[in-house]
Amino acid sequence: MIASPPGGFYGPLKRSITIAGHQTSISLEPVFWAALEGEAQRLALPLSALVAQIDVLRIAADAPPNLASAIRSWLFAQAVDGRATAIGAEMEQKHQA
Protein backbone atom coordinates (compact mmCIF):
# COMPACT_ATOMS: atom_id res chain seq x y z
CA MET A 1 0.00 0.00 0.00
CA ILE A 2 1.26 3.48 -0.76
CA ALA A 3 1.12 6.42 1.64
CA SER A 4 0.60 10.16 1.34
CA PRO A 5 3.74 12.27 1.20
CA PRO A 6 5.00 13.60 4.55
CA GLY A 7 2.81 16.56 5.47
CA GLY A 8 0.11 15.59 2.98
CA PHE A 9 -0.80 16.90 -0.44
CA TYR A 10 -0.68 20.59 -1.31
CA GLY A 11 -1.56 22.57 -4.39
CA PRO A 12 0.74 25.04 -6.08
CA LEU A 13 1.82 28.30 -4.47
CA LYS A 14 2.40 31.32 -6.69
CA ARG A 15 5.58 33.32 -6.09
CA SER A 16 7.02 36.27 -7.98
CA ILE A 17 10.62 36.12 -9.09
CA THR A 18 12.78 38.34 -11.28
CA ILE A 19 14.57 36.62 -14.15
CA ALA A 20 16.41 38.23 -17.01
CA GLY A 21 15.42 41.64 -15.70
CA HIS A 22 11.67 41.07 -15.65
CA GLN A 23 9.32 39.88 -12.97
CA THR A 24 7.31 36.72 -13.51
CA SER A 25 5.04 34.56 -11.39
CA ILE A 26 5.66 30.86 -11.01
CA SER A 27 3.25 28.38 -9.45
CA LEU A 28 4.86 25.32 -7.87
CA GLU A 29 3.87 22.95 -5.12
CA PRO A 30 5.69 23.58 -1.81
CA VAL A 31 7.81 20.44 -2.23
CA PHE A 32 9.13 21.81 -5.55
CA TRP A 33 9.83 25.24 -4.03
CA ALA A 34 11.80 23.54 -1.26
CA ALA A 35 13.72 21.39 -3.75
CA LEU A 36 14.45 24.39 -5.97
CA GLU A 37 15.72 26.41 -3.00
CA GLY A 38 17.86 23.44 -1.96
CA GLU A 39 19.39 23.15 -5.42
CA ALA A 40 20.08 26.89 -5.53
CA GLN A 41 21.86 26.62 -2.19
CA ARG A 42 23.79 23.52 -3.28
CA LEU A 43 24.94 25.32 -6.43
CA ALA A 44 25.66 28.54 -4.49
CA LEU A 45 23.30 30.52 -6.73
CA PRO A 46 20.55 32.95 -5.93
CA LEU A 47 17.16 31.36 -6.60
CA SER A 48 16.50 33.84 -9.41
CA ALA A 49 19.79 32.92 -11.12
CA LEU A 50 18.98 29.21 -11.03
CA VAL A 51 15.50 29.83 -12.42
CA ALA A 52 17.02 32.03 -15.14
CA GLN A 53 19.41 29.22 -16.13
CA ILE A 54 16.55 26.71 -16.26
CA ASP A 55 14.59 29.22 -18.36
CA VAL A 56 17.45 29.49 -20.87
CA LEU A 57 17.52 25.69 -21.21
CA ARG A 58 13.72 25.61 -21.52
CA ILE A 59 13.64 28.22 -24.29
CA ALA A 60 16.29 26.29 -26.26
CA ALA A 61 14.16 23.12 -26.25
CA ASP A 62 12.44 22.00 -29.46
CA ALA A 63 8.99 22.36 -27.87
CA PRO A 64 9.47 24.58 -24.82
CA PRO A 65 7.10 23.78 -21.95
CA ASN A 66 5.91 26.45 -19.53
CA LEU A 67 8.47 27.53 -16.95
CA ALA A 68 6.86 25.70 -14.02
CA SER A 69 6.89 22.42 -15.97
CA ALA A 70 10.51 22.99 -16.96
CA ILE A 71 11.46 23.57 -13.32
CA ARG A 72 9.67 20.41 -12.18
CA SER A 73 11.31 18.37 -14.95
CA TRP A 74 14.75 19.78 -14.16
CA LEU A 75 14.33 19.05 -10.45
CA PHE A 76 13.18 15.51 -11.19
CA ALA A 77 16.22 14.95 -13.39
CA GLN A 78 18.49 16.21 -10.59
CA ALA A 79 16.87 13.81 -8.13
CA VAL A 80 17.14 10.85 -10.51
CA ASP A 81 20.74 11.73 -11.42
CA GLY A 82 21.67 12.08 -7.74
CA ARG A 83 20.09 8.72 -6.99
CA ALA A 84 21.85 7.11 -9.95
CA THR A 85 25.16 8.65 -8.86
CA ALA A 86 24.71 7.30 -5.32
CA ILE A 87 23.82 3.83 -6.61
CA GLY A 88 26.83 3.89 -8.96
CA ALA A 89 29.16 4.87 -6.11
CA GLU A 90 27.75 2.08 -3.95
CA MET A 91 28.25 -0.47 -6.74
CA GLU A 92 31.80 0.80 -7.30
CA GLN A 93 32.60 0.34 -3.61
CA LYS A 94 31.23 -3.22 -3.64
CA HIS A 95 33.21 -4.00 -6.79
CA GLN A 96 36.45 -2.75 -5.22
CA ALA A 97 35.91 -4.75 -2.02
Secondary structure, 3 states (H helix, E strand, C coil): CCCCCCCCCCCCEEEEEEECCEEEEEEECHHHHHHHHHHHHHCCCCHHHHHHHHHHHHHHCCCCCCHHHHHHHHHHHHHHHHHHHHHHHHHHHHHHC
